Amino acid sequence: MDRDQYVELIKEIRAMLASDVDAPCSCPKTKCEWHGNCYACVRIHRHYSDHVPNCLQHILKDKVQAIARAAEMTAEKKPMTPDEYWDYVREVAPLGNEDQPVED
């Protein structure tokens, strides 16, 4: 890629960011406390390094499946956190009560 192609790429990125393309959160975990807050979500996933955020998994899925097929293995999707877990979090540790101990 030469400099002029790079400038065109940056212009394309700026135009995309100025539009509503891919702006809404695409994560199906709508009960998640951080749904729609990409910055916090990505920070959490980087900190724990246990899996890729749901909205980014499609980028890796086909590549990982191709590698798994070549190695005669399978790639399985990680189960989502049940909605009732988020309901329970809101019940026992409501947002804004971070300084209060959780009762057993």
N, C-alpha and C positions, 0 to 999 in steps of 0.2 A: 504494500500500500504506500503510495507516495503522499506528499504533503497535501496536495489538492484533494485527493480522495479522502484523506483524513479530515480535512475541513468539511467536506460534504457529509461525511459520517456524523460529525459533531452537529452540523446543522439539522440533520435528520433526527438525531437524538433530542435536540432542543425542541424541535417541532412536536415530537411525540410527547415529551414531558409537558409541553404547554397544552396539549389536548387531554381528553379524558380517556384515551386508550390505556387499558390495563390499570386504570386508577382504582377502581373498586377492589376490595379484598376478595380474592378468589378462593380463599381457604374455606372448606366446608365446615370447619370447627367454629360455627357461629356463636357458640356459648363461651368460647375461650375469652378470658379477660382481656387478652391483647389482640383480639380480632380487629383488623383494620389499622392497627398500629405497627406497621412494618418495621420501623426502627427498633422498637422494643422486642418484637418477635425474633428478628434476626439476631439481636444481641443475646437473647436467651438461648437460641439454637447454637450460636457460636460458643457460648460459655459452657454448655453441657455437652456439645459435640456428639449427641446420641443419634440424631438424624437430621435430614435436610428439611427446612420448613415446607409444609404441604404445597404452597404455591410455587415452589421451585422444583418439586419432585418430577414434574413432567419433563423437565429439561434433561434429567439424568436417566429417566426410566428406560427409554428405548436403547440407549447405549449400554446400560447395565444388563438389560435382558439379552442383548446380542453377545456380550462377553460371557454371560451365564450359559447361553446356548453353546457357545464355542467350548466351554469347559464342562459341558454336559451336566450343568447344575440348574437350579431354578432360583428365581428371584421372587420373593413373596412380599406383599405389601404389609406394612406394620399396621396393626389394628388401631383405630382411632380411639381417643379417650371417650368413654361413654358420657353422654349428656348429663346423666345423673351425678357424675363426679363433679361437674361444674356447678350443678345445683347445690350439692353438698358444700362445696367451697364457699359459695355465696351465703349459705346458712351458718356455717361455723367460723368463717373467717371473711366477713364482708369487707369489701374494699374500703380503705380509710381507717381500718382498725389494726394496722400493722404493729402497733406498739403494745396491744393487749395480748396476753397469753391465750393460746387455744385451749379450751377445756376438753378433757377426755370424757 
